[in-house]
Amino acid sequence: MKKCIVTVLGKDKVGIIAKVCTYLAENGINILDISQTIVQGYFNMMMIVDVTDIKKDFVVICEEMKALGEEVGVNIRCQREDIFEKMHRL
Amino acid sequence: MINMYEVSETNKMIEQENLDVRTITLGISLLDCIDSDLKELNRKIYNKITTLAKNLVSTGQDIETEFGIPIVNKRISITPVAIVGAAACRTPEDFVEIAKTLDAAALEVGVNFIGGYSALVSKAMTPADEMLIRSIPQALAVTERVCSSINVGSTRTGINMDAVRLSGEIVKATAEATKERDSLGCAKLVVFCNAPDDNPFMAGAFLGVTEADAVINVGVSGPGVVKKALEKVRGKGFEELCETIKKTAFKVTRVGQLVAGEASRRMGIPFGIVDLSLAPTPDVGDSVAEILEEIGLERVGAPGTTAALALLNDQVKKGGVMASSYVGGLSGAFIPVSEDQGMIDAVLAGSLTLEKLEAMTCVCSVGLDMIAIPGKTSASTISGIIADEMAIGMVNQKTTAVRLIPVIGKDVGDTAEFGGLLGYAPIMPVNEFGCETFVNRKGRIPAPIHSFKN
């Protein structure tokens, strides 16, 4: 399984999760875990997703998600899980 | 499983605290390119570099996107050219031809610097070494991307004072040759004692002859991350201070190790080392000086600076060593003046002098780095400064280096502009008493005794 972390940060509005999840579903990305908070109107979401079955290049997925964020007006990052694992786990 | 707090901590380091991987440096051995025909040598060098490094930049960019970590520079280090060109070059101009080939190869593969236009002369010089050194001013004037270094001493061999004397003249001549651009050539020339074979950082990078045919070395950075972490322990004791630096250095270095492993796997080239350095940039919030001030100094250069730097340097190593499978290169805090806004401010405020910087180099990597001095400074004075710095390295069994820029046409009170990562620097005053008679003595300073440590 190839896991990666999707983070969404920005001002809360209708349909953020819907748009992100639609994109993930269309690209064969399975969501393993979601945690989400709203602090003072700011939307903060983290998803752990499985990108084993993606058809596109992972770099393309990262760029498309970034573009999707710009379209919705939030900041979306898609990163391989390893960077967090390495930094925070021995 | 990774939690939200950890994810946001990492991303905050990247977005707000300037965490980045400073460089992926591909070391390429040119020993198998050696040929007695200069044209053939140049052809082989160009082909080998452009073949091996073809995917270096694109691989770096892919890793950047996939992991979301900026990789600021992709660079190349090569076998010291004095060795590679010894069989083919008859004049210093022949060596300049090799410099042009290196520049063209670097442009082709898209790297911003290629290091290794170097001579290792810690004990004595071969005719080829001397020719290469004499060709440096011209080579750095006619190329954009080539970086040069001269190793003039080591703890084992002592200091080659003939090379020190020549280096002073070469630094001055390089400044003259690039005087239209504030003597920028000198920013690409480093004089070393105990130069490491696997340093990924420019301008002093080269690939030693004991290294593999090709190797990936990575330099990490992150002064901003350490500074932010230390803001949380203001007023606490040294134990907490040191623990915080260690933990932060560990996290920063883990990212470097990850990137090094990925780059190595994707390019099919073995991983060499991670260089655990705190390398500043001229950006605000990416400064080693700011860390020292956070530790408790009003300004860098104040009494206590050397002790604070010693502490910082040691804790960075202690934290970083466990985070990487192989550590090497220079590994420590860099204190370049022009590349660190806090250092520049300290010089302008009158707190930081050349003499204090020299003292600071006793306890950190690397040395008198990116310091602009008056253009009128004589070659023998520059040689004297080099000799002092080399002596510190030789006696303390550490790497030291000198990257001085005598800015032609400028004097104390003026500012030199280098642009980009090299930054800008106020011209610093130099002690004007002479050392010509000392520098003009021939031969070398013997290696120091390794016992009776006092």
Interface residues (C-beta under 8 A of the other chain):
Chain A: I5 T7 D33 S35 T37 N44 M46 I48 F58 V59 C62 E63 R77 C78 Q79 R80 E81 D82 I83 F84 E85 K86 M87 H88
Chain B: M1 I2 N3 M4 E6 V7 S8 E9 T10 N11 D62 T65 E66 F67 G68 I69 K251 R254 V255 Q257 L258
